């Protein structure tokens, strides 16, 4: 199943800079790991915001939730998920 996921990150302004750097590093490591597993095939930054738009390819809602909640920045994120289906006019979906 494909899912469009928007993640908006809001870190506390008074967060210790070293803690912040470690959290961002851990997030990047996890993002790269999930991409290498093939469950996070697309990742884009939203210009001018601490946000991203992604496409996840996972078997179920529960598995998507497990991946998202495993992200180190999870507790600092607002997440919007939209399940996706093939569009009948998609050229790539034509026989």
Number of C-alpha atoms within 10 A of each C-alpha: 13 20 20 15 19 21 21 17 17 13 14 9 8 7 10 9 10 9 10 16 12 12 16 14 13 15 17 15 14 16 18 13 13 17 15 11 10 13 19 21 14 13 15 11 13 13 8 6 9 13 18 16 16 18 20 24 18 17 11 12 13 10 13 21 12 11 17 19 13 13 19 19 20 15 12 14 19 13 15 12 16 11 12 13 9 9 10 9 8 8 8 9 9 8 4
